Amino acid sequence: MRVVNDDHATGTGEPADRGGTPSATPAAVLSSSTALPVTIADIWEAYKLLKPLLHHTPLTPSRTLREMTGAEVYLKAENMQRSGSFKVRGASFKLSRLSEQDYQRGVIAASAGNHAQGVAIAAAQHKIPCTIVMPETAPLAKVMATQGYGAEVVLHGFTYDDAYQRCLELREQTGATFIHAFDDPDIIAGQGTLGLEMLSDLPDADAILVPIGGGGLIAGIAIAARALRPNITIIGVQAAGAPSCRSSLDAGKPLELPAITTVADGIAVKRPGELTFSVIQRLVDDVVLVDDEAIISAVLFLMERCKMLVEGAGAAGVAALLSGTVKLPGKKVLVPLTGGNIDINLVGRFIEHGLAAAGRYFVIHTRLEDRPGELMRFLGIIADMRINVIDVRHQRISSHLPIMQREETLTLETRDRAQCEQLLERLRAAGYVVEEAQSLD
């Protein structure tokens, strides 16, 4: 892959300003009197500083995604970045801009995990005290990694926003310098270096799909991309259970959602930043939503087909393509895999859930006569279809069960949904009353 040329650090001109709605065409919004909070020159400056400190992560085409979507998809493996996320870019640049006085007071930040690790790494490089406030629901892997980088971790609340409020209280008590996760010009500039890298490796890209939490990454990427390739399509992707940016765009101003819920903890933010929202309004073409099922499917797809371990937030762009939410046939599409810090326990739950959704795990209930050999005869039909039995659970004692009957719950390893349906037909034809296990609504 081609490496960015440092000679460009003096700038290639200001990015084309875009006003109006997010779906407006670049030609219709080239003029605006309002300055952006960050310029392309700022992003080049950040790139020069960060280049010797961070990895230029791989950009690889995905033949499987091309066959499935019709688009030429290029995956930017930022999950392989230092700390396992793009967040180290903005954090490192921000801390490099602080004064000696700031260093003496130390730094404090709020984060669901990835920003925490980025700030902790940067603080360790400068040998300054660092406190991170994380929600109690933060993945254990992220908490332990943050502590491993030398930061003091305070757990508070259930969302990023809860941790953020506690962080502000602690800042008042300690006098530490607050490092915002996204709504800061230096953070935006640092994250924008990811856009420079992607477009240096694929300068003729037609579109970029970027996950959105608070908006720092897509704001930085959008400013860089509009300067280098003004007509590129930029699409943000949010979790349907945390649509703060999409809702704010619909309202025309930043809104705070009353509650959010998603498996993608890295983009679980109730309200976009003021600075980031202003950039998204002007430079981003659209913001789409993907549900948790699509996110889980994307995580499993990347693991199984691309051999990449990516967290839910990092897989949001792939989820938008696989689910058909975004269709870009024939286009060259950049998709940053923004993080890989997923808890191994959660990986296991994703795998089980995904396999069940794909018909590769199948759970059935039936009632059998409580006599010798009855279960063996039932299992014989399953064995004839070359289906593996993972688990069998027996229930004899219940006021709902007739005497001399027992209920069996079987977990099976099946090939696909079609085989599940064939099994039900075979069992019912043999006289068994059998149903697929259903979740409680």
C-alpha positions in Angstrom: 0.0 0.0 0.0 1.1 3.5 -0.7 2.2 5.6 2.3 1.1 9.2 2.8 3.7 11.7 1.6 4.7 14.1 4.4 5.4 16.8 1.8 1.6 17.3 1.7 1.6 18.4 5.3 1.4 22.1 4.3 -2.1 21.4 3.1 -3.9 20.8 -0.2 -6.4 23.6 0.3 -9.4 23.9 2.5 -12.1 21.2 2.3 -15.1 22.1 0.3 -17.8 23.4 2.6 -21.2 21.8 2.4 -24.3 23.3 3.9 -27.9 22.1 3.7 -29.2 18.7 4.5 -26.9 15.6 4.9 -28.3 14.1 1.7 -27.5 17.2 -0.4 -25.0 16.9 -3.3 -21.5 18.5 -3.0 -22.1 20.8 -5.9 -25.2 22.3 -4.1 -23.4 23.1 -0.9 -19.9 24.3 -1.7 -20.3 27.7 -0.2 -20.7 28.5 3.5 -19.6 31.4 5.6 -19.2 29.2 8.8 -15.7 27.9 9.3 -15.2 24.3 10.2 -13.7 23.6 13.7 -10.8 21.7 12.0 -9.0 22.2 8.7 -7.2 19.8 6.5 -3.9 21.5 7.5 -4.7 20.6 11.2 -5.2 17.0 10.1 -1.9 16.9 8.2 -0.1 18.3 11.3 -1.6 15.6 13.4 -0.5 13.0 10.8 3.1 14.2 10.9 3.2 13.9 14.7 1.4 10.6 14.9 3.2 8.8 12.0 6.2 7.6 14.0 4.0 6.6 17.0 1.2 4.6 15.4 0.7 1.9 12.9 -0.3 2.5 9.3 -2.9 -0.3 9.5 -3.6 -2.6 6.5 -6.3 -1.8 3.9 -7.4 -5.0 2.2 -10.1 -5.8 -0.4 -12.8 -8.3 0.5 -13.7 -10.7 -2.4 -16.5 -12.2 -0.3 -18.1 -8.8 0.3 -17.8 -7.9 -3.3 -19.7 -11.1 -4.3 -22.3 -10.5 -1.6 -22.9 -6.8 -2.2 -21.7 -6.0 -5.7 -19.4 -3.3 -4.3 -15.6 -3.3 -4.2 -15.2 -3.2 -0.5 -11.9 -2.4 1.2 -11.6 -3.1 4.9 -9.3 -0.8 6.9 -8.0 -2.9 9.8 -7.9 -0.3 12.5 -8.7 -3.1 15.0 -5.0 -3.8 14.6 -4.0 -0.3 15.7 -2.2 0.3 19.0 -4.8 -0.2 21.8 -6.9 -2.1 19.3 -8.8 1.0 18.1 -8.6 4.3 16.2 -9.1 6.2 19.4 -5.4 6.3 20.2 -5.0 8.7 17.2 -7.1 11.6 18.7 -5.9 11.0 22.3 -2.2 11.0 21.3 -2.6 14.2 19.3 -4.6 15.9 22.1 -2.1 15.1 24.8 0.8 16.3 22.6 -0.8 19.7 22.6 -1.0 20.1 26.4 1.2 22.4 28.4 3.7 21.4 31.2 1.2 22.7 33.7 -1.5 20.4 32.2 0.9 17.5 32.5 1.5 18.2 36.2 -2.2 18.3 36.9 -2.8 15.0 35.1 -5.6 14.1 32.8 -9.1 12.6 33.2 -11.5 11.2 30.6 -14.8 9.3 30.3 -15.0 6.4 28.0 -16.8 3.1 27.3 -13.4 1.6 26.7 -11.5 2.5 23.5 -11.0 6.2 24.3 -9.9 5.1 27.7 -7.1 3.0 26.3 -6.0 5.6 23.9 -5.7 8.3 26.6 -4.0 5.8 29.0 -1.4 5.0 26.3 -0.8 8.6 25.5 -0.5 9.5 29.2 2.0 6.7 29.8 4.1 8.1 26.9 4.2 11.5 28.6 4.5 10.0 32.1 1.5 11.9 33.5 -1.2 10.8 36.0 -4.3 9.5 34.2 -7.8 8.7 35.6 -10.5 7.1 33.4 -14.2 7.0 34.3 -15.9 4.0 32.6 -19.5 2.7 32.8 -20.0 -0.4 34.9 -21.2 -2.1 31.8 -17.8 -1.6 30.0 -16.4 -4.8 28.7 -13.9 -6.4 31.2 -11.3 -6.6 28.5 -11.3 -2.9 28.0 -11.3 -2.2 31.8 -8.3 -4.5 32.3 -6.4 -3.1 29.3 -6.9 0.5 30.5 -5.6 -0.5 34.0 -2.7 -2.3 32.3 -1.6 0.9 30.6 -1.2 2.5 34.0 -4.5 4.5 34.3 -6.7 4.6 37.4 -10.1 3.3 36.5 -13.3 4.5 38.2 -16.5 2.6 37.3 -19.8 4.6 37.4 -23.2 4.3 35.8 -24.5 2.2 32.9 -23.8 4.3 29.8 -21.0 6.5 28.5 -23.1 9.6 29.4 -23.4 8.5 33.1 -19.6 8.1 33.2 -19.2 11.5 31.5 -21.2 13.3 34.2 -19.1 11.6 37.0 -16.0 12.5 35.1 -16.9 16.2 35.2 -17.5 16.0 38.9 -14.1 14.4 39.5 -12.4 17.0 37.3 -13.8 19.8 39.5 -12.4 18.0 42.6 -9.0 17.2 41.2 -8.2 20.0 38.7 -7.1 17.4 36.1 -7.3 18.3 32.4 -10.4 16.8 30.8 -9.8 14.9 27.5 -13.1 14.7 25.7 -13.9 11.5 23.8 -15.0 13.3 20.6 -16.1 17.0 20.9 -12.7 18.6 20.7 -10.8 20.0 17.7 -7.6 18.2 18.5 -9.4 14.9 18.9 -11.2 15.4 15.6 -8.0 16.3 13.9 -6.3 13.1 15.2 -9.1 10.9 14.2 -9.1 12.6 10.7 -5.6 11.0 10.1 -7.5 7.7 9.5 -9.2 9.4 6.5 -5.8 10.5 5.2 -4.4 7.0 5.4 -7.4 5.4 3.7 -7.4 7.8 0.8 -3.6 7.6 0.5 -4.1 3.8 0.0 -7.2 4.1 -2.2 -7.2 7.6 -3.7 -10.1 6.8 -6.2 -12.5 5.6 -3.5 -16.2 6.4 -4.2 -17.6 6.1 -0.7 -16.7 5.7 3.0 -18.9 4.0 5.6 -18.1 5.2 9.1 -19.5 4.1 12.5 -20.9 7.0 14.6 -21.0 7.4 18.4 -20.3 10.9 19.4 -19.1 11.8 15.9 -15.4 12.5 16.3 -14.2 9.9 13.8 -16.7 10.7 11.1 -16.1 14.5 11.5 -12.3 14.1 11.1 -12.6 11.7 8.2 -15.2 13.9 6.5 -13.0 17.0 6.7 -10.0 15.0 5.3 -12.1 13.3 2.6 -13.8 16.4 1.3 -10.4 18.1 0.9 -8.8 15.2 -0.9 -11.8 13.9 -2.9 -14.6 16.4 -2.7 -17.3 14.3 -4.4 -16.8 11.2 -2.3 -20.0 9.8 -0.7 -19.7 9.7 3.1 -22.3 7.7 5.1 -22.4 7.4 8.8 -23.7 4.2 10.5 -25.3 4.1 13.9 -26.9 1.4 16.0 -30.7 1.5 15.8 -30.8 1.3 19.6 -28.6 4.4 20.0 -29.6 6.7 17.1 -28.5 10.0 18.7 -27.0 11.5 15.5 -29.8 10.3 13.2 -32.4 11.8 15.6 -30.5 15.0 15.9 -30.2 15.4 12.1 -33.9 14.8 11.8 -34.5 17.5 14.4 -32.0 19.9 13.0 -30.1 20.3 16.3 -28.2 18.0 18.7 -30.7 16.0 20.9 -30.1 13.8 23.9 -31.9 10.5 23.8 -33.6 9.5 27.1 -32.2 5.9 26.9 -30.1 3.8 24.6 -29.5 0.0 24.2 -27.2 -1.8 21.9 -24.5 -4.5 21.8 -22.2 -2.0 20.2 -20.9 -0.3 23.3 -18.3 1.7 21.4 -21.0 3.8 19.7 -23.6 3.8 22.6 -23.8 7.6 23.0 -27.0 9.5 23.9 -26.0 12.8 22.3 -23.6 13.8 19.5 -21.1 16.6 20.2 -21.8 20.2 19.2 -18.6 20.5 17.1 -19.0 17.0 15.5 -22.7 17.5 14.8 -21.9 20.8 12.9 -19.4 18.9 10.7 -21.8 16.0 10.1 -24.6 18.3 9.1 -22.4 20.0 6.5 -20.1 17.2 5.2 -21.8 13.9 5.6 -24.3 12.6 3.0 -26.4 10.4 5.1 -26.6 8.6 8.5 -28.2 5.1 8.5 -29.2 2.7 11.3 -28.5 -1.0 11.7 -30.0 -3.2 14.4 -28.2 -5.4 16.8 -28.9 -8.5 14.7 -27.1 -7.0 11.8 -24.2 -6.0 13.9 -23.8 -9.4 15.4 -24.0 -11.0 12.0 -21.3 -8.6 10.8 -19.0 -9.5 13.7 -19.4 -13.2 13.0 -18.9 -12.7 9.3 -15.6 -10.9 9.8 -14.5 -13.6 12.2 -15.5 -16.5 10.1 -14.9 -15.3 6.6 -12.2 -12.6 7.0 -10.4 -14.0 10.1 -10.7 -10.7 11.9 -11.8 -10.1 15.5 -13.8 -6.9 15.5 -16.1 -5.4 18.2 -19.7 -4.5 17.5 -19.1 -0.8 16.9 -16.2 -1.6 14.6 -18.4 -3.8 12.5 -21.2 -1.3 12.0 -20.1 -0.4 8.4 -20.0 -4.0 7.3 -23.4 -4.5 9.0 -24.8 -1.7 6.8 -23.6 -3.5 3.7 -24.5 -7.0 4.6 -28.0 -6.1 5.7 -28.7 -4.1 2.5 -29.2 -0.9 4.4 -26.5 0.7 2.2 -26.3 -0.5 -1.4 -23.3 0.7 -3.5 -23.0 -1.8 -6.4 -20.0 -1.2 -8.6 -18.5 1.4 -6.2 -15.2 1.4 -4.4 -16.1 1.5 -0.7 -13.8 2.2 2.2 -15.0 0.6 5.5 -12.9 1.2 8.6 -13.1 -1.6 11.2 -12.7 0.9 14.0 -12.0 -1.4 16.9 -11.3 -5.0 18.0 -11.6 -4.7 21.8 -14.4 -7.2 22.3 -14.8 -9.2 25.5 -14.2 -12.9 24.9 -17.3 -13.8 26.9 -19.4 -11.6 24.6 -17.8 -13.2 21.6 -19.1 -16.6 22.8 -22.6 -15.1 23.2 -22.4 -13.6 19.7 -21.4 -16.9 18.3 -24.2 -18.8 19.9 -26.8 -16.2 19.0 -25.5 -15.9 15.5 -25.5 -19.7 14.9 -29.0 -19.9 16.2 -30.2 -17.1 14.0 -28.6 -18.9 11.0 -30.2 -22.2 11.8 -26.9 -23.8 12.8 -28.0 -24.2 16.4 -31.6 -25.5 16.9 -33.5 -26.0 20.1 -36.6 -28.2 20.3 -39.1 -29.2 22.9 -41.1 -32.5 23.0 -42.9 -34.8 25.4 -42.1 -38.5 25.6 -43.5 -41.4 27.4 -41.5 -42.0 30.5 -40.3 -45.5 29.7 -37.1 -47.2 28.7 -36.0 -46.8 25.1 -38.3 -43.9 24.2 -35.6 -41.3 24.1 -33.4 -43.6 22.1 -36.1 -44.0 19.4 -36.5 -40.2 19.2 -32.8 -39.7 18.9 -32.6 -42.3 16.2 -34.5 -40.0 13.8 -32.1 -37.2 14.6 -29.1 -39.5 14.1 -30.4 -40.6 10.7 -30.3 -37.0 9.5 -26.6 -36.7 10.6 -27.5 -34.0 13.2 -25.3 -33.7 16.2 -26.9 -33.5 19.7 -25.2 -30.9 21.9 -27.4 -31.0 25.0 -30.4 -32.9 26.4 -32.4 -31.7 29.4 -35.1 -33.8 31.1 -38.1 -32.5 33.1 -40.3 -34.9 34.9 -41.8 -32.9 37.8 -44.4 -30.3 36.7 -48.1 -29.7 37.4 -48.5 -29.2 33.7 -47.1 -32.7 32.8 -49.3 -35.8 32.7 -48.1 -38.6 34.9 -45.7 -41.0 33.2 -44.6 -38.4 30.7 -41.5 -36.2 30.6 -40.5 -33.1 28.7 -37.2 -33.1 26.7 -35.4 -30.0 25.6 -32.7 -30.7 23.0 -30.0 -28.4 21.6 -28.9 -29.6 18.2 -26.1 -28.6 15.7 -27.7 -28.3 12.3 -26.5 -27.4 8.9 -29.0 -24.6 8.0 -32.6 -23.5 8.4 -33.8 -25.9 5.8 -32.4 -28.9 7.7 -34.2 -27.6 10.8 -37.5 -27.6 9.0 -36.8 -31.1 7.5 -36.2 -32.4 11.0 -39.5 -31.1 12.4 -41.3 -32.7 9.5 -39.6 -36.1 10.1 -40.3 -36.1 13.8 -44.0 -35.0 13.4 -44.5 -37.6 10.7 -43.3 -40.2 13.2 -46.0 -39.1 15.6 -44.1 -36.9 18.0 -45.4 -33.6 19.2 -42.4 -31.3 18.8 -42.0 -27.5 18.7 -39.1 -25.2 18.2 -38.1 -23.3 21.4 -39.4 -19.7 21.4 -38.1 -16.7 23.3 -40.5 -14.9 25.7 -41.8 -11.7 24.3 
